[in-house]
Amino acid sequence: MVFLVPTVVGPALPASFAVPAAYGDLLAGLLALAAIVALRARSRLALPLTWLFNIIGLLDLIHAFYQGLTNDVQLGAGYFIPTFVVPALVITHVMIFRMLVRHPR
């Protein structure tokens, strides 16, 4: 949601980038929490929620990265997000996909 705070990222951040990126991250986070709760409860929805979170989360990262490059986005103080956070998130999503494929149950 930091993309929606002009004092952090700067006033020049295009809304066409900031709004979808912020709400995509929020959706992925909520799906992650729902998947964690379902996994802990051993719910039958646990695996579908985990797949959904992982697909939505990775697509959100790819979309934001693409939009950032095509719109020449300058993040100001938020520079650390694509520099450090996004690579760690991509690696995490790939690891989760690997676990889901190797151990489907």
N, C-alpha and C positions, 0 to 999 in steps of 0.2 A: 504494500500500500504506500510505500515511500515515494513511488512515482507520482502520486497525487499531491504531494506536499511541495509547493514551489520553492520554499526556502531551503529545501534539502537538495533538490535536483536542478534548480534554476527555473526561471520563468519561461525560458525558450523551449522547454520540452514540449513537443507536440502532443496534444490530447489524443490524436489518432494512434499514438504509441502508448501513452501513459495509461489510458483507461482500460484497453484490453489487457495490457500486461498486468496491471494491478488486480483486476477482477479475475483474470486467469490464475494468478498466484493464489488469490483468496479461495477460489474453487478447488484448486489442487490441494491446498492446505486442509480445507474442510473434508475433502474426500480421504485424505491421509488419516485424519483423526477418526473418521468413520470406519476406515479399514482397520485401524489399530484396535478400536473398541470391538469390532466384529471378530477379529482374530483372537483377542483375549477371551471373548465369550464363546469361542469355537462355533460361531454361527455359520449356517450354510451360505450366508451372504459374504463371508470373509474373502474368499478367493475372487468372486466377481467384483467386489469393491476394491480389492487390491489391484486387479487388472485395470479397472476403470481409473483409479487414481494414477496408476503408472502411465497409462496411455495419455490421459488428459494432462498430467504434469509434464511429460516429455514434449508433447505437442505444444504446450504453452511456452516452454523454454525455446523450442525451435522457432515458433512464430515470433516471439519477442526478439530473439537474436536476429532473425531475418528483417523484421521491421526496424530494428535499431540500425542495422547496416544500410538499408535502403533509404532511411530518412535522416541519415547522418546525425543520430541522436547524441547529444552531449549531456551526460548525467550529473555533471558538477560533483558535489560531495558524494554522490552515489556511485562513483567510479568503481568502488570495490565490488559491487554486485556482479557485473559481467567478468571482472578480473579474477575474483576468488570464489564467489558463491555459485555462479552458474556452472563452472567446470565440476565442482564437487557434486552438485545436484545431478548433472548428466551422468557422472560415474555411478552415483547411487541408483538412478533409474535403470541403467544398464545392468547393474548387479541384481536388482530386484527382478528384472525381466529374466535374467539367467536363472535365478532361483525358481521363478514360476514355471519356466519351461522344463527345467531339470527335475523338479519335485512338484508335479501338478497337484498333489494332495497335501 
